[in-house]
């Protein structure tokens, strides 16, 4: 019996756990997922410093003429104490000397010899960066489950961190079944087809930060399928496509069962791509996707991308949506939860003209998708819809309703 899309996702959430962790240099951590919180060991800035090139002054000297005989540069350690009727020339980033109450920018003073005429109004502490105003010692500045970006690395480097704890990369193995399939680098006969699904799954998995393993297309026999499965069991996720229907040579599920797979579901109430299965052999997740390219692409985006997010240790692994509107009228065949691929220009969602389950052409144009409920057969232009992005990552740490109804 088929499960609903939300039931399938709930089963995935329940049965997928993060992979193990490792310690790596921060320079190698871009795109990885933090497996521990990062807590500041010191204030940032570490000391009060000047936000401007100018003069360190006392507020009581506003509107008067003061003298200046010293310059404080970034990297200096000033030991002098600022006295009334004097000012200290100071550079951006230089430590604030004792007795200083404000920084006056150089363009706001009049200079003649070493005589400095100050403005009549000086606000206390203006243009002074306070110690800890950016990050306080003892505060958490990166969270477990965060993806490391260039700016995360900036934070880590600012705290003198050289290595961090991250979840290791997920290993994905991919193969397809079908005697009619040949790899794209082989010559084919008129009755054969190129295997486009395997390169698609490998490329998309790599794009999502996984390590990949390619298993050549296998024949449609139990023995061949079991050989391919055994070659894949070192992976965290095995992705297959085809062999999931009730044809005479559709042995994929049987081959996995023979090797001990616990099957959680083998059909999903979704169009396209109903013959989608999910199970596990020990700690290896197994996903059987439809053989039709567009149907397998849709189910990859909905289910496997969720598995990767949850398994990678991310704190955000629930599909998130963006509210937008339809650019044109769109008809849908009633009766099933239907996925519609389309483009998104930041203002509206435009369904692709043709998107049949066996097509490959529409995939590169698909920037987002909408999922409609079975009672929907028409969406008019301007109607509010919920899109799930494909071209960029947009997930939530809270479960969201992603159906357009």
C-alpha positions as CSV (number, residue, x, y, z in Angstrom):
1,X,0.0,0.0,0.0
2,X,1.3,3.4,-0.9
3,X,2.1,6.0,1.8
4,X,1.5,9.7,1.4
5,X,4.3,12.2,0.8
6,X,4.2,13.4,4.4
7,X,4.2,9.9,5.7
8,X,7.2,9.0,3.6
9,X,9.1,12.0,4.9
10,X,8.2,11.3,8.5
11,X,9.5,7.7,8.0
12,X,12.7,9.2,6.7
13,X,13.0,11.7,9.5
14,X,12.6,8.9,12.0
15,X,15.0,6.4,10.5
16,X,17.9,8.5,9.3
17,X,20.6,9.6,11.8
18,X,23.7,11.7,11.2
19,X,26.9,10.1,10.1
20,X,30.1,10.0,12.3
21,X,32.3,13.0,12.9
22,X,35.9,14.1,12.2
23,X,38.2,16.9,13.0
24,X,39.6,18.9,10.1
25,X,41.5,22.2,9.6
26,X,39.2,25.2,9.1
27,X,40.7,25.8,5.7
28,X,39.2,22.5,4.6
29,X,35.8,22.9,6.3
30,X,33.9,25.0,3.7
31,X,30.5,23.5,3.1
32,X,30.8,21.0,6.0
33,X,28.3,20.7,8.9
34,X,29.4,21.6,12.4
35,X,29.1,18.7,14.9
36,X,29.8,20.9,18.0
37,X,28.9,24.4,19.1
38,X,31.7,27.0,18.9
39,X,32.1,29.1,22.0
40,X,34.2,32.3,22.2
41,X,37.2,32.1,24.4
42,X,37.8,35.8,24.4
43,X,36.1,39.1,23.5
44,X,36.0,40.4,20.0
45,X,37.3,43.1,19.7
46,X,39.7,42.0,22.4
47,X,40.2,45.7,23.5
48,X,38.6,49.1,23.0
49,X,39.8,50.5,19.7
50,X,39.3,53.4,17.4
51,X,36.7,53.1,14.6
52,X,38.2,56.1,12.8
53,X,41.4,57.9,11.8
54,X,41.3,60.9,14.1
55,X,42.1,62.2,17.6
56,X,41.5,60.6,21.0
57,X,40.0,63.4,23.2
58,X,38.2,64.3,26.4
59,X,34.6,65.5,26.1
60,X,35.3,68.5,28.3
61,X,37.7,69.8,25.7
62,X,34.9,70.3,23.1
63,X,35.2,73.6,21.3
64,X,38.7,74.4,22.6
65,X,42.2,74.2,21.2
66,X,44.3,71.3,22.3
67,X,47.8,70.1,21.6
68,X,48.9,66.8,20.1
69,X,52.4,65.4,20.2
70,X,51.8,61.6,19.8
71,X,50.4,59.1,17.3
72,X,48.9,55.7,18.2
73,X,49.0,53.1,15.4
74,X,47.1,49.8,15.1
75,X,49.3,47.2,16.9
76,X,50.7,49.7,19.4
77,X,50.3,49.2,23.1
78,X,49.8,52.8,24.4
79,X,50.9,53.4,28.0
80,X,50.3,57.1,28.2
81,X,47.2,58.6,30.0
82,X,45.3,61.2,28.0
83,X,45.2,64.5,29.9
84,X,42.9,67.5,29.5
85,X,43.9,70.1,26.8
86,X,45.7,67.4,24.9
87,X,44.7,65.0,22.1
88,X,46.4,61.9,20.7
89,X,46.4,61.3,17.0
90,X,45.0,57.7,16.5
91,X,44.6,55.4,13.6
92,X,41.7,53.0,12.9
93,X,42.0,49.8,14.9
94,X,44.5,51.3,17.3
95,X,43.9,50.6,21.1
96,X,42.1,53.4,23.0
97,X,44.5,55.0,25.5
98,X,43.5,55.5,29.2
99,X,41.6,58.7,29.8
100,X,40.1,58.8,26.3
101,X,36.4,59.5,26.1
102,X,35.8,59.9,22.4
103,X,37.3,59.8,19.0
104,X,37.0,62.9,16.7
105,X,37.5,62.1,13.0
106,X,40.3,64.0,11.4
107,X,37.9,65.7,9.0
108,X,36.1,67.3,11.9
109,X,39.0,69.2,13.4
110,X,41.1,72.2,12.3
111,X,44.8,71.7,12.4
112,X,47.4,74.4,12.6
113,X,51.0,73.3,13.6
114,X,50.3,71.0,16.5
115,X,47.3,73.0,17.6
116,X,44.0,71.2,17.2
117,X,40.7,73.0,17.2
118,X,38.0,70.5,18.3
119,X,34.3,70.7,17.4
120,X,31.9,72.2,19.9
121,X,29.9,69.0,20.3
122,X,31.6,65.7,21.2
123,X,29.5,62.7,22.1
124,X,30.9,60.5,24.8
125,X,32.3,57.2,23.5
126,X,31.6,58.1,19.9
127,X,33.7,56.2,17.3
128,X,35.1,53.8,19.9
129,X,34.6,50.1,19.3
130,X,34.0,48.5,22.7
131,X,35.7,45.3,23.7
132,X,33.3,42.4,23.2
133,X,30.7,44.4,21.2
134,X,31.0,41.9,18.4
135,X,31.4,38.7,20.3
136,X,31.5,38.2,24.0
137,X,33.8,35.7,25.7
138,X,31.7,32.6,26.6
139,X,29.0,33.3,24.0
140,X,28.1,30.7,21.3
141,X,29.0,32.1,17.8
142,X,28.4,29.0,15.7
143,X,25.9,26.2,16.3
144,X,26.0,22.4,15.9
145,X,24.2,21.7,12.7
146,X,25.3,24.9,11.0
147,X,26.8,24.8,7.5
148,X,30.3,26.2,7.4
149,X,30.5,29.2,5.0
150,X,33.4,31.6,4.2
151,X,32.0,33.8,6.9
152,X,31.9,31.0,9.4
153,X,35.6,30.5,8.7
154,X,36.1,34.3,9.3
155,X,34.6,33.9,12.8
156,X,36.7,30.8,13.6
157,X,39.9,32.5,12.5
158,X,39.0,35.5,14.5
159,X,39.0,33.3,17.6
160,X,42.3,31.6,16.7
161,X,40.6,28.3,15.9
162,X,42.7,26.0,13.6
163,X,40.6,22.8,13.6
164,X,36.9,22.1,14.1
165,X,34.6,19.1,14.6
166,X,32.4,18.4,11.6
167,X,30.2,15.5,10.3
168,X,32.1,13.6,7.7
169,X,31.0,13.6,4.1
170,X,28.2,11.3,3.2
171,X,29.1,8.5,0.8
172,X,26.6,7.9,-2.0
173,X,26.6,4.8,-4.3
174,X,24.5,4.8,-7.4
175,X,23.5,2.2,-10.0
176,X,20.6,1.5,-12.3
177,X,19.1,-1.7,-13.5
178,X,18.0,-2.6,-17.0
179,X,19.4,-4.7,-19.8
180,X,18.4,-2.0,-22.2
181,X,20.6,0.6,-20.5
182,X,24.2,1.5,-21.5
183,X,26.6,4.1,-20.1
184,X,26.8,7.4,-22.0
185,X,30.4,6.6,-23.1
186,X,29.4,3.4,-24.9
187,X,28.0,2.8,-28.4
188,X,24.4,1.7,-28.4
189,X,22.1,-0.2,-30.7
190,X,18.7,1.2,-31.9
191,X,16.8,-0.8,-29.3
192,X,19.0,0.4,-26.3
193,X,19.0,3.6,-24.2
194,X,21.7,5.7,-22.6
195,X,21.6,5.6,-18.8
196,X,21.0,9.3,-17.9
197,X,19.8,8.6,-14.3
198,X,23.1,7.4,-12.8
199,X,25.1,10.5,-13.9
200,X,22.2,12.7,-12.7
201,X,22.2,11.1,-9.3
202,X,26.0,11.2,-9.0
203,X,26.2,14.8,-10.1
204,X,23.4,16.0,-7.8
205,X,24.8,14.1,-4.8
206,X,28.2,15.6,-5.4
207,X,26.6,19.0,-5.8
208,X,25.0,18.5,-2.4
209,X,28.4,17.8,-0.8
210,X,28.5,14.0,-0.9
211,X,31.3,11.6,-1.9
212,X,30.2,9.4,-4.8
213,X,30.7,5.9,-6.0
214,X,29.7,4.8,-9.5
215,X,28.4,1.2,-10.0
216,X,28.1,0.4,-13.7
217,X,24.6,-0.5,-14.9
218,X,23.6,-4.0,-13.9
219,X,21.6,-6.7,-15.8
220,X,18.1,-7.6,-14.9
221,X,18.9,-10.8,-12.9
222,X,18.8,-11.4,-9.2
223,X,22.5,-12.4,-9.2
224,X,23.6,-9.2,-11.1
225,X,21.6,-7.0,-8.8
226,X,22.9,-8.6,-5.6
227,X,26.5,-8.2,-6.9
228,X,25.9,-4.5,-7.4
229,X,24.3,-4.1,-4.0
230,X,27.2,-5.9,-2.3
231,X,29.6,-3.5,-4.0
232,X,27.6,-0.5,-2.6
233,X,27.2,-1.5,1.1
234,X,30.2,0.6,2.2
235,X,28.1,3.7,1.3
236,X,25.8,5.6,3.5
237,X,23.1,5.9,0.8
238,X,22.5,3.6,-2.1
239,X,20.4,5.1,-4.9
240,X,18.9,2.9,-7.6
241,X,16.5,3.5,-10.4
242,X,14.2,1.3,-12.4
243,X,13.1,-2.3,-11.7
244,X,10.5,-1.2,-9.2
245,X,7.3,-2.1,-11.2
246,X,5.7,-5.5,-11.7
247,X,7.3,-6.5,-14.9
248,X,8.8,-10.0,-15.5
249,X,12.3,-8.7,-14.9
250,X,11.8,-6.2,-12.2
251,X,13.9,-7.8,-9.4
252,X,15.3,-4.8,-7.6
253,X,13.2,-5.1,-4.4
254,X,13.7,-8.9,-4.3
255,X,17.5,-8.5,-4.6
256,X,17.6,-6.0,-1.7
257,X,15.4,-8.2,0.4
258,X,17.7,-11.2,-0.1
259,X,20.5,-9.1,1.4
260,X,18.5,-8.2,4.5
261,X,17.0,-4.8,3.6
262,X,14.2,-3.7,6.0
263,X,11.7,-2.0,3.7
264,X,9.8,1.0,5.1
265,X,7.7,1.8,2.1
266,X,7.7,0.9,-1.6
267,X,5.2,3.3,-3.1
268,X,4.3,6.9,-2.6
269,X,1.1,8.7,-3.5
270,X,2.8,11.2,-5.8
271,X,2.7,12.1,-9.4
272,X,5.1,11.6,-11.1
273,X,7.1,8.8,-9.4
274,X,4.8,6.5,-7.4
275,X,7.2,3.5,-7.5
276,X,9.6,4.9,-5.0
277,X,10.9,2.8,-2.1
278,X,13.0,3.4,1.0
279,X,14.6,1.0,3.3
280,X,17.9,0.2,5.2
281,X,20.5,-2.5,5.2
282,X,22.1,-2.1,8.6
283,X,23.1,1.6,8.6
284,X,23.0,2.0,4.8
285,X,19.9,3.8,3.5
286,X,18.5,2.5,0.3
287,X,16.3,4.5,-2.1
288,X,14.8,2.9,-5.2
289,X,13.6,5.6,-7.6
290,X,11.5,5.3,-10.7
291,X,13.3,4.6,-14.0
292,X,11.6,7.5,-15.8
293,X,14.2,10.4,-15.6
294,X,11.9,13.3,-14.7
295,X,10.0,11.2,-12.1
296,X,13.3,10.1,-10.5
297,X,14.5,13.7,-10.5
298,X,11.4,14.9,-8.7
299,X,11.6,12.2,-6.0
300,X,15.3,12.7,-5.6
301,X,14.6,16.4,-4.7
302,X,11.8,15.6,-2.3
303,X,13.2,12.5,-0.6
304,X,16.9,12.0,-1.1
305,X,17.7,15.6,-0.6
306,X,15.9,15.3,2.8
307,X,17.9,12.2,3.6
308,X,21.2,14.0,2.8
309,X,20.2,17.0,5.0
310,X,19.2,14.8,7.9
311,X,22.2,12.4,7.6
312,X,24.7,15.3,7.2
313,X,23.9,16.5,10.7
314,X,22.2,19.8,9.6
315,X,19.8,21.3,12.0
316,X,17.5,22.3,9.1
317,X,16.2,19.3,7.2
318,X,12.5,20.0,6.7
319,X,11.4,21.4,3.3
320,X,10.8,25.1,3.4
321,X,8.7,27.1,1.0
322,X,8.4,30.6,-0.5
323,X,5.0,32.1,-1.0
324,X,4.6,33.5,-4.5
325,X,2.0,33.7,-7.2
326,X,1.3,31.9,-10.5
327,X,2.4,33.7,-13.6
328,X,-0.1,32.0,-15.8
329,X,-3.2,29.7,-15.5
330,X,-2.2,26.1,-15.0
331,X,-4.3,22.9,-15.4
332,X,-3.6,19.8,-13.3
333,X,-5.0,16.3,-13.6
334,X,-7.1,15.8,-10.5
335,X,-6.9,12.8,-8.1
336,X,-3.3,12.7,-6.9
337,X,-0.7,14.8,-5.1
338,X,1.0,16.3,-8.1
339,X,4.5,17.9,-8.4
340,X,4.8,20.7,-11.0
341,X,8.2,21.9,-12.0
342,X,8.7,25.5,-13.0
343,X,10.9,28.6,-13.0
344,X,10.9,31.4,-10.4
345,X,11.9,35.0,-11.2
346,X,11.6,36.3,-7.7
347,X,8.1,37.5,-8.3
348,X,6.1,34.6,-9.7
349,X,6.2,30.9,-10.5
350,X,6.0,29.7,-14.1
351,X,5.2,26.0,-14.7
352,X,7.2,24.4,-17.4
353,X,5.2,23.7,-20.6
354,X,5.9,20.0,-20.9
355,X,7.0,17.8,-18.0
356,X,6.1,14.2,-18.6
357,X,7.7,11.5,-16.4
358,X,10.0,10.1,-19.1
359,X,11.4,13.5,-20.2
360,X,14.9,14.9,-19.5
361,X,14.6,18.2,-21.3
362,X,12.6,20.1,-18.6
363,X,15.1,19.3,-15.8
364,X,17.7,22.0,-16.4
365,X,14.9,24.6,-16.5
366,X,13.4,23.6,-13.2
367,X,14.3,26.1,-10.5
368,X,11.4,25.2,-8.1
369,X,8.4,23.0,-7.7
370,X,4.9,23.1,-6.3
371,X,3.1,20.2,-4.8
372,X,-0.7,20.3,-5.1
373,X,-3.3,18.2,-3.2
374,X,-5.5,15.7,-5.0
375,X,-8.6,18.0,-5.2
376,X,-6.7,20.7,-7.2
377,X,-7.2,20.6,-11.0
378,X,-6.7,24.3,-11.8
379,X,-4.6,27.2,-10.5
380,X,-5.4,30.6,-11.9
381,X,-2.9,33.3,-12.8
382,X,-2.1,35.4,-9.7
383,X,-3.1,32.6,-7.3
384,X,-0.9,32.3,-4.2
385,X,1.3,29.1,-4.3
386,X,4.0,27.6,-2.2
387,X,7.2,26.8,-4.0
388,X,10.0,24.4,-2.8
389,X,13.3,25.7,-4.3
390,X,15.5,23.3,-6.3
391,X,18.2,25.7,-7.5
392,X,19.2,26.7,-4.0
393,X,19.1,25.2,-0.5
394,X,16.1,26.4,1.6
395,X,15.3,24.1,4.5
396,X,13.8,24.7,7.9
397,X,14.5,23.4,11.4
398,X,10.7,23.2,11.9
399,X,8.3,21.1,9.9
400,X,6.3,23.2,7.4
401,X,3.2,22.6,5.3
402,X,4.5,22.6,1.8
403,X,1.3,21.8,-0.1
404,X,-0.3,24.3,-2.4
405,X,-4.1,24.0,-1.9
